[in-house]
Amino acid sequence: MKTSKQEQQMKLITKRIVLGSDIGIHGNLFGGTLMAWMDEAAAAFATEYCYTPNMVTLRVGEMMFKKPLKAGHHVRIYGMVQDLGNTSITLALEARKYSLYSAEETLVCHTNTTFVRIDDDGTPTAIGETVKKKYAEMKGLVAV
């Protein structure tokens, strides 16, 4: 099992099973499907972390597809807060293939995604002070 510091801080966001309908002509999961799963998981994480449903995807970084996924494979998507700005949050994301036989996880894709908090008109608006304090405590920037 991997045990890097980042992997220890990452939180499980969601689990998926690759279905036959998710497979392309080469017998692998469509890359766009995995991208959508990761964006959806990241949105759920960002909105929960920031205590608001008013978050939208601003940017998705380079996605690195390391290994293929086949029908029947179990996928776990992990995330962690990488940075918190005045109106935005950036997450590090990993998709990992999960083995039911050994509980081993293999990295299949990783990226960074930034979300911005918006108001009802779609204008960026400040993330709450409670969230900023939580982030500062997590990063060890203030005493708890």
CYANA upper distance limits for C-alpha pairs under 8 A (distance plus 0.5 A):
  1 MET  CA    104 GLU  CA      6.68
  1 MET  CA    105 GLU  CA      7.54
  2 LYS  CA      7 GLU  CA      7.84
  3 THR  CA      7 GLU  CA      6.60
  3 THR  CA      8 GLN  CA      6.75
  4 SER  CA      8 GLN  CA      6.85
  5 LYS  CA      9 GLN  CA      6.96
  6 GLN  CA     10 MET  CA      6.75
  9 GLN  CA     80 MET  CA      7.20
 10 MET  CA     78 TYR  CA      6.26
 10 MET  CA     79 GLY  CA      5.58
 10 MET  CA     80 MET  CA      5.35
 11 LYS  CA     78 TYR  CA      5.75
 11 LYS  CA     79 GLY  CA      5.90
 11 LYS  CA     80 MET  CA      6.74
 12 LEU  CA     76 ARG  CA      7.51
 12 LEU  CA     77 ILE  CA      6.58
 12 LEU  CA     78 TYR  CA      4.94
 12 LEU  CA     79 GLY  CA      7.15
 13 ILE  CA     41 ALA  CA      6.63
 13 ILE  CA     42 ALA  CA      8.34
 13 ILE  CA     44 ALA  CA      8.44
 13 ILE  CA     45 PHE  CA      7.25
 13 ILE  CA     76 ARG  CA      8.14
 13 ILE  CA     77 ILE  CA      6.18
 13 ILE  CA     78 TYR  CA      5.81
 13 ILE  CA     79 GLY  CA      7.09
 14 THR  CA     41 ALA  CA      6.91
 14 THR  CA     76 ARG  CA      6.45
 14 THR  CA     77 ILE  CA      5.92
 14 THR  CA     78 TYR  CA      7.78
 15 LYS  CA     74 HIS  CA      7.73
 15 LYS  CA     75 VAL  CA      6.15
 15 LYS  CA     76 ARG  CA      5.00
 15 LYS  CA     77 ILE  CA      6.80
 16 ARG  CA     74 HIS  CA      6.41
 16 ARG  CA     75 VAL  CA      5.58
 16 ARG  CA     76 ARG  CA      6.93
 17 ILE  CA     71 ALA  CA      8.31
 17 ILE  CA     72 GLY  CA      6.61
 17 ILE  CA     73 HIS  CA      6.32
 17 ILE  CA     74 HIS  CA      5.06
 17 ILE  CA     75 VAL  CA      6.50
 18 VAL  CA     22 ASP  CA      6.82
 18 VAL  CA     23 ILE  CA      8.39
 18 VAL  CA     29 LEU  CA      7.53
 18 VAL  CA     69 LEU  CA      7.91
 18 VAL  CA     70 LYS  CA      7.12
 18 VAL  CA     71 ALA  CA      5.42
 18 VAL  CA     72 GLY  CA      5.75
 18 VAL  CA     73 HIS  CA      5.94
 18 VAL  CA     74 HIS  CA      6.91
 18 VAL  CA     75 VAL  CA      7.86
 19 LEU  CA     23 ILE  CA      7.62
 19 LEU  CA     71 ALA  CA      5.60
 19 LEU  CA     72 GLY  CA      6.60
 20 GLY  CA     71 ALA  CA      5.83
 20 GLY  CA     72 GLY  CA      8.29
 22 ASP  CA     29 LEU  CA      6.04
 22 ASP  CA     30 PHE  CA      6.71
 22 ASP  CA     33 THR  CA      7.48
 22 ASP  CA     71 ALA  CA      8.10
 23 ILE  CA     27 GLY  CA      6.21
 23 ILE  CA     28 ASN  CA      5.70
 23 ILE  CA     29 LEU  CA      4.98
 23 ILE  CA     30 PHE  CA      6.27
 23 ILE  CA     70 LYS  CA      7.71
 23 ILE  CA     71 ALA  CA      7.30
 24 GLY  CA     28 ASN  CA      6.18
 24 GLY  CA     29 LEU  CA      6.63
 24 GLY  CA     30 PHE  CA      6.05
 27 GLY  CA     70 LYS  CA      7.07
 27 GLY  CA     71 ALA  CA      8.49
 28 ASN  CA     68 PRO  CA      6.36
 28 ASN  CA     69 LEU  CA      5.97
 28 ASN  CA     70 LYS  CA      5.56
 28 ASN  CA     71 ALA  CA      7.96
 29 LEU  CA     33 THR  CA      7.64
 29 LEU  CA     34 LEU  CA      7.81
 29 LEU  CA     68 PRO  CA      7.42
 29 LEU  CA     69 LEU  CA      5.86
 29 LEU  CA     70 LYS  CA      6.45
 29 LEU  CA     71 ALA  CA      7.84
 30 PHE  CA     34 LEU  CA      7.21
 31 GLY  CA     35 MET  CA      6.69
 31 GLY  CA     65 PHE  CA      8.46
 32 GLY  CA     36 ALA  CA      6.66
 33 THR  CA     37 TRP  CA      6.74
 34 LEU  CA     38 MET  CA      6.63
 35 MET  CA     39 ASP  CA      6.65
 36 ALA  CA     40 GLU  CA      6.58
 37 TRP  CA     41 ALA  CA      6.63
 38 MET  CA     42 ALA  CA      6.47
 38 MET  CA     77 ILE  CA      7.34
 38 MET  CA     93 LEU  CA      7.94
 38 MET  CA     95 ALA  CA      7.97
 39 ASP  CA     43 ALA  CA      6.55
 39 ASP  CA     57 THR  CA      8.36
 39 ASP  CA    113 THR  CA      8.32
 40 GLU  CA     44 ALA  CA      6.80
 41 ALA  CA     45 PHE  CA      6.73
 41 ALA  CA     77 ILE  CA      7.66
 42 ALA  CA     46 ALA  CA      6.49
 42 ALA  CA     79 GLY  CA      7.65
 42 ALA  CA     91 LEU  CA      7.79
 42 ALA  CA     93 LEU  CA      7.99
 42 ALA  CA    113 THR  CA      7.89
 43 ALA  CA     47 THR  CA      6.53
 43 ALA  CA     55 MET  CA      7.72
 43 ALA  CA     56 VAL  CA      7.90
 43 ALA  CA     57 THR  CA      7.89
 43 ALA  CA    115 PHE  CA      8.15
 44 ALA  CA     48 GLU  CA      6.65
 45 PHE  CA     49 TYR  CA      6.49
 45 PHE  CA     79 GLY  CA      8.09
 46 ALA  CA     50 CYS  CA      6.50
 46 ALA  CA     55 MET  CA      7.68
 46 ALA  CA     89 ILE  CA      7.62
 46 ALA  CA     91 LEU  CA      8.36
 46 ALA  CA    115 PHE  CA      7.66
 47 THR  CA     51 TYR  CA      6.30
 47 THR  CA     52 THR  CA      5.67
 47 THR  CA     53 PRO  CA      5.72
 47 THR  CA     54 ASN  CA      7.63
 47 THR  CA     55 MET  CA      6.59
 48 GLU  CA     52 THR  CA      7.20
 48 GLU  CA     53 PRO  CA      8.23
 49 TYR  CA    131 VAL  CA      7.78
 50 CYS  CA    127 ILE  CA      7.40
 50 CYS  CA    128 GLY  CA      7.94
 50 CYS  CA    131 VAL  CA      6.30
 51 TYR  CA    131 VAL  CA      8.21
 54 ASN  CA    117 ARG  CA      6.10
 54 ASN  CA    118 ILE  CA      6.02
 54 ASN  CA    119 ASP  CA      7.25
 55 MET  CA    115 PHE  CA      6.50
 55 MET  CA    116 VAL  CA      5.95
 55 MET  CA    117 ARG  CA      4.95
 55 MET  CA    118 ILE  CA      6.60
 56 VAL  CA    115 PHE  CA      5.78
 56 VAL  CA    116 VAL  CA      6.06
 56 VAL  CA    117 ARG  CA      7.11
 56 VAL  CA    118 ILE  CA      7.87
 57 THR  CA    113 THR  CA      7.89
 57 THR  CA    114 THR  CA      6.65
 57 THR  CA    115 PHE  CA      4.97
 57 THR  CA    116 VAL  CA      7.10
 58 LEU  CA    113 THR  CA      8.17
 58 LEU  CA    114 THR  CA      5.95
 58 LEU  CA    115 PHE  CA      5.53
 58 LEU  CA    116 VAL  CA      6.61
 59 ARG  CA    113 THR  CA      6.17
 59 ARG  CA    114 THR  CA      5.58
 59 ARG  CA    115 PHE  CA      7.48
 60 VAL  CA    111 THR  CA      7.71
 60 VAL  CA    112 ASN  CA      6.57
 60 VAL  CA    113 THR  CA      4.95
 60 VAL  CA    114 THR  CA      6.96
 61 GLY  CA    111 THR  CA      6.15
 61 GLY  CA    112 ASN  CA      5.60
 61 GLY  CA    113 THR  CA      6.48
 62 GLU  CA    111 THR  CA      6.41
 62 GLU  CA    112 ASN  CA      7.94
 63 MET  CA    109 CYS  CA      7.17
 63 MET  CA    110 HIS  CA      6.30
 63 MET  CA    111 THR  CA      5.41
 63 MET  CA    112 ASN  CA      8.49
 64 MET  CA    109 CYS  CA      5.80
 64 MET  CA    110 HIS  CA      6.09
 64 MET  CA    111 THR  CA      7.27
 65 PHE  CA    108 VAL  CA      6.30
 65 PHE  CA    109 CYS  CA      5.04
 65 PHE  CA    110 HIS  CA      7.66
 66 LYS  CA    107 LEU  CA      7.45
 66 LYS  CA    108 VAL  CA      5.27
 66 LYS  CA    109 CYS  CA      6.17
 67 LYS  CA    107 LEU  CA      7.90
 67 LYS  CA    108 VAL  CA      5.24
 67 LYS  CA    109 CYS  CA      7.92
 68 PRO  CA    108 VAL  CA      7.38
 69 LEU  CA     73 HIS  CA      6.86
 69 LEU  CA     97 LYS  CA      7.92
 69 LEU  CA    108 VAL  CA      8.24
 73 HIS  CA     97 LYS  CA      7.24
 73 HIS  CA     98 TYR  CA      7.78
 73 HIS  CA     99 SER  CA      8.36
 74 HIS  CA     97 LYS  CA      6.29
 74 HIS  CA     98 TYR  CA      5.80
 74 HIS  CA     99 SER  CA      7.62
 74 HIS  CA    100 LEU  CA      8.42
 75 VAL  CA     95 ALA  CA      7.03
 75 VAL  CA     96 ARG  CA      6.09
 75 VAL  CA     97 LYS  CA      5.18
 75 VAL  CA     98 TYR  CA      6.28
 76 ARG  CA     95 ALA  CA      6.18
 76 ARG  CA     96 ARG  CA      5.73
 76 ARG  CA     97 LYS  CA      6.92
 76 ARG  CA     98 TYR  CA      7.15
 77 ILE  CA     93 LEU  CA      7.59
 77 ILE  CA     94 GLU  CA      6.19
 77 ILE  CA     95 ALA  CA      4.93
 77 ILE  CA     96 ARG  CA      6.84
 78 TYR  CA     93 LEU  CA      6.17
 78 TYR  CA     94 GLU  CA      5.71
 78 TYR  CA     95 ALA  CA      6.89
 78 TYR  CA     96 ARG  CA      8.44
 79 GLY  CA     91 LEU  CA      6.84
 79 GLY  CA     92 ALA  CA      6.00
 79 GLY  CA     93 LEU  CA      4.97
 79 GLY  CA     94 GLU  CA      6.93
 80 MET  CA     91 LEU  CA      6.00
 80 MET  CA     92 ALA  CA      5.93
 80 MET  CA     93 LEU  CA      7.33
 81 VAL  CA     89 ILE  CA      7.68
 81 VAL  CA     90 THR  CA      6.61
 81 VAL  CA     91 LEU  CA      5.11
 81 VAL  CA     92 ALA  CA      6.93
 82 GLN  CA     89 ILE  CA      8.23
 82 GLN  CA     90 THR  CA      5.96
 82 GLN  CA     91 LEU  CA      5.59
 82 GLN  CA     92 ALA  CA      6.40
 83 ASP  CA     89 ILE  CA      6.34
 83 ASP  CA     90 THR  CA      5.56
 83 ASP  CA     91 LEU  CA      7.51
 84 LEU  CA     88 SER  CA      6.49
 84 LEU  CA     89 ILE  CA      5.01
 84 LEU  CA     90 THR  CA      6.83
 84 LEU  CA    132 LYS  CA      7.87
 84 LEU  CA    135 TYR  CA      7.73
 85 GLY  CA     89 ILE  CA      6.55
 85 GLY  CA    127 ILE  CA      8.44
 86 ASN  CA    126 ALA  CA      5.90
 86 ASN  CA    127 ILE  CA      6.43
 87 THR  CA    116 VAL  CA      6.08
 87 THR  CA    117 ARG  CA      6.02
 87 THR  CA    118 ILE  CA      8.45
 87 THR  CA    124 PRO  CA      6.69
 87 THR  CA    125 THR  CA      6.09
 87 THR  CA    126 ALA  CA      5.04
 87 THR  CA    127 ILE  CA      5.72
 88 SER  CA    114 THR  CA      7.19
 88 SER  CA    115 PHE  CA      5.98
 88 SER  CA    116 VAL  CA      4.70
 88 SER  CA    117 ARG  CA      6.63
 88 SER  CA    127 ILE  CA      7.75
 89 ILE  CA    114 THR  CA      6.07
 89 ILE  CA    115 PHE  CA      5.90
 89 ILE  CA    116 VAL  CA      6.98
 90 THR  CA    112 ASN  CA      7.24
 90 THR  CA    113 THR  CA      6.04
 90 THR  CA    114 THR  CA      4.67
 90 THR  CA    115 PHE  CA      6.90
 91 LEU  CA    112 ASN  CA      5.98
 91 LEU  CA    113 THR  CA      5.78
 91 LEU  CA    114 THR  CA      6.80
 92 ALA  CA    110 HIS  CA      8.11
 92 ALA  CA    111 THR  CA      6.62
 92 ALA  CA    112 ASN  CA      5.02
 92 ALA  CA    113 THR  CA      7.16
 93 LEU  CA    110 HIS  CA      6.03
 93 LEU  CA    111 THR  CA      5.88
 93 LEU  CA    112 ASN  CA      6.36
 93 LEU  CA    113 THR  CA      7.98
 94 GLU  CA    107 LEU  CA      7.45
 94 GLU  CA    108 VAL  CA      8.12
 94 GLU  CA    109 CYS  CA      6.26
 94 GLU  CA    110 HIS  CA      4.88
 94 GLU  CA    111 THR  CA      7.22
 95 ALA  CA    107 LEU  CA      6.65
 95 ALA  CA    108 VAL  CA      6.18
 95 ALA  CA    109 CYS  CA      5.61
 95 ALA  CA    110 HIS  CA      6.77
 96 ARG  CA    105 GLU  CA      6.22
 96 ARG  CA    106 THR  CA      5.64
 96 ARG  CA    107 LEU  CA      4.88
 96 ARG  CA    108 VAL  CA      5.77
 96 ARG  CA    109 CYS  CA      7.52
 97 LYS  CA    105 GLU  CA      5.93
 97 LYS  CA    106 THR  CA      5.60
 97 LYS  CA    107 LEU  CA      6.95
 97 LYS  CA    108 VAL  CA      6.94
 98 TYR  CA    103 ALA  CA      6.78
 98 TYR  CA    104 GLU  CA      6.45
 98 TYR  CA    105 GLU  CA      5.13
 98 TYR  CA    106 THR  CA      7.21
 99 SER  CA    103 ALA  CA      5.53
 99 SER  CA    104 GLU  CA      5.86
 99 SER  CA    105 GLU  CA      6.89
100 LEU  CA    104 GLU  CA      8.39
116 VAL  CA    124 PRO  CA      6.99
117 ARG  CA    124 PRO  CA      6.09
117 ARG  CA    125 THR  CA      6.16
117 ARG  CA    126 ALA  CA      7.38
117 ARG  CA    127 ILE  CA      7.08
118 ILE  CA    122 GLY  CA      5.60
118 ILE  CA    123 THR  CA      5.62
118 ILE  CA    124 PRO  CA      4.79
118 ILE  CA    125 THR  CA      5.66
119 ASP  CA    123 THR  CA      5.98
119 ASP  CA    124 PRO  CA      6.94
119 ASP  CA    125 THR  CA      6.53
127 ILE  CA    131 VAL  CA      7.36
127 ILE  CA    132 LYS  CA      7.79
128 GLY  CA    132 LYS  CA      7.04
129 GLU  CA    133 LYS  CA      6.56
130 THR  CA    134 LYS  CA      6.70
131 VAL  CA    135 TYR  CA      6.67
132 LYS  CA    136 ALA  CA      6.65
133 LYS  CA    137 GLU  CA      6.65
134 LYS  CA    138 MET  CA      6.67
135 TYR  CA    139 LYS  CA      6.69
136 ALA  CA    140 GLY  CA      6.59
136 ALA  CA    141 LEU  CA      5.43
136 ALA  CA    142 VAL  CA      6.45
137 GLU  CA    141 LEU  CA      6.33
137 GLU  CA    142 VAL  CA      5.91
137 GLU  CA    143 ALA  CA      7.25
137 GLU  CA    144 VAL  CA      6.76
